[in-house]
Amino acid sequence: MNYQPIPAEQQNSSVSERIRARLTASGTRFHANDNIAAFIEPGEMDQLLDEVSARMQGVLESLVIDTASDHNTQGTARRVAKMYLQEIFGGRYTPPPPVTEFPNAAHLNELMIIGPITVRSACSHHLCPIMGKVWIGVMPNQHSNLIGLSKYARLAAWVMNRPQIQEEAVVQLAELLQEKMQPDGLAVIMEAEHFCMHWRGVKDTDALMVNSVMHGSFLKDPALRREFLSLIKR
């Protein structure tokens, strides 16, 4: 990734400010569900962990929590920072997982279904958990690239491990798979619980959200779409 060097006057700024300056200078979007790994230099994730830990400690102090004498919250700020940067939001800060692609040597052209894949994310509105499952339907052609079964789960986790809204997450995953595989048809369905409804607001513990993205033959062929929907076990 090519980006303009940071001006000398910004060299002593915080690591988050330096990363933000690179993104801004290149005109690259850095919304909550965008990946910014290309703009993070070696060693900066450790610095970012220190910065987020310090800011999280400030949040705890503003919540009037005595982390000095409360043994349960000593170290909480750093634990939370590590959780966000390395796990829950890790899909923002890491490059895409390596995916070995195989040519469709057997000229497979029958429906493939992968799932359910368990996915975890966080609502970008309240940072509450989103827990759900994803099903993927693929209609390959002789020119399609095929990927290993575990790679679907790795790619799904890479997309979902960011602050998301479900509608956009499914679109991102579908576009990523379409780009890598170039199939005749692609379908992605996600069903998930949203803890921003369970924990707060209406506190409805039963509601689920289901949404789908259909590309190519899944969009054009009602019979294929019905076959896919009838075969997934939700």
N, C-alpha and C positions, 0 to 999 in steps of 0.2 A: 504494500500500500504506500503510495507516495503522498506526502503531505508536507506543508511548509514548516520549516523549523520554527520553534517557539522563540519569540523575541527575547533578547537578553534580560529585559526588565521583568519578564515573567518566569525566569529560571528559578527564583526563590519562592514561587507560589506553591500552593498545596498540590499534591499529585492529581486530585480530582480536577482542579482548575487547569492543570497542564493538559490532561486528557481532553477535557472539554474544549480547550483552545484549539487542539488539533482537529477535533471533529468540526468545530465551527469554521475554521480556516478552510477546510476541504469541502464545506457545504454538505456534510453528511448528517443525516437525521439521527438522533439518539433518543428516540422515544423509549418508554419503559420496556417494550417488547422487541427492541432492536438489538442486534449483536454488534458490539464495539471492540471485539478482540483485536482487530487489525490496528487499532490506534493505541494499544497499550504496549509499552516498551518493556523489555526484560527487567525484572526486579520491581516493577511498579505495582504488581498485585500485592506484594508484601507491604509496600508503603500505603496502598489503599486500605488494606486490612487495619493498619494502625490508625489511619484517619477515621475510618468508619467506626472503629472501636471507641475512639475518643468522642466522636459525636454521639454515639449511642449512650455512652456514659452520661453525656449532658442531658439526653432525653430522660434517663432514669432519675437524674437529679431534679429535673423539672417536674417529674411525677412525684417528687418528695419521697423517694425511696432511699433509705439509709443503707447504701451498699457497703459502707465502712464496717458497720457492726452486724449487718444481716448476713449470716453465713450462706444463705440460699442465693443471694444476688451478688456475692463477691465473684467477679469474673464473668458475670452475665453479659456485660457489654461486649466483651471480646467473643464470647460464644455465639451471641446473636450476629455479630459482624461476620464471623466465619460461616455461619449458617447461610446468611444472605449471599455472600460473595462466592462461596464454594459449592453450595448446594441449591437452595431454593431459586436463586437468581443466576446460577452458574452458567446458564445458556447465553447470558449477555456478555460474559467475559472470556469465554473459551472459544477457540475456532471449532468449526464443525468436526464431528468425529470422522475418522477415516472410514471410508466405505469402499470395499472392493466390488467392482461392477463386472459382471460376466456377460459375454454376448449370448444372445438367445440362439445357441447353436442348434437346438432341437426344433426351432421355429414354433415354440409354444404359442397357442392363441386361444387358450381356454381361460375361463375366469379363475383368478387366484384370490383367496381371501386370507388376510392376516389379522388375527385378533381373537379375543380382546386383549389389547395392550393396556396395562395399567399406567395411567399418567397422573402426574401431580404438578400443580401450578399454584399461582397466587393471584388473586384478583387485584388488578392494578388500581381499583378504586379504594379498597380498604386494606390491601395486603393480607387478606384472609385466605385460607387454603381453598383450592379447587381440587377435588379428587374425583377421578373418573376413569373411563375406559374408551379406547379408540379402536375402531375396526377400519381396515383398509382393503379396498377391492381394486384389483389390477387386471386389466385386459391387455396383455402384451401383444406385440407384433414381432415379426422376424427381425426388426431392427432395434427392438427395445433392449436396454441394459437390464439385467436381472441382478438383484442384490440379495445377500444372505438374510435369513429370517431374523437373526438378532439385530441386524442393522436397522430394521424398521423401528424397533424399540429404542435404539440409540438415537436415531434422528428425531423420533417423537419426543424423547426426553430433552434433547438439545433445544427444541422449539418451545416446549412447555415450561422448562425451567427458567422462566422470566416472568415478571409481572405481566399478566395477560388479561384479556377478556376472551371468553371462549370462542366467540364468533370469529375474531381475528386469528386466534391460535390455529384453528382448523384450516383457515385459508392459507396461512403460512406453511403449515405442514404439507398441504396438498400441492402448493406451488413448488416446494422443495423436492418432493417425490416426483412430480411431473418433470422437473428440470433434469433430475438424475436418470430417470428411467425412460422417458419419452414413450409411454405406452399409448395404445389407441384409446384407452379409457382409464380413468382413475376416480375412485370414490373414497371419501373419508367421512366417517360418522363418529361423533363424540357424544357421550352421555356422561354427565358429571353432576356432583353435588357442589353447591357453593356455600361455603361457611359464612359468607357475609349475609346470607339469609338465615343460617342456622343459629349463629351466635348473637346477631344484632338485628335491628329493624323489626321485621314482622316475626322473626324467630320461628319460621316454618321449617320443620325438620324433615318433611317428606318431599319437597319440591325437587325435581331434577330438571336439568336443561339438556335438550338434545338438538344438535344441529348437524348439518351435512354440507359437503361440497362435492359436486359432481363435475367431472371433466370428460370431454370427448364422447365416446360411445355410451357411457353411463347417462349422459345428459340427453343424447339423441334417441336411444333405444329403450323404450319403456319396459320391454320384456327382460332385458338385461338388468335394468334397475330393479325390477320386481324379484328377479332371481337372487340378486345380491341381498336385498332386504329380507327375503325369506330365509336365507341361509345363515345370516348372522344371529347369534343367540344372545339376546339382550335380556 
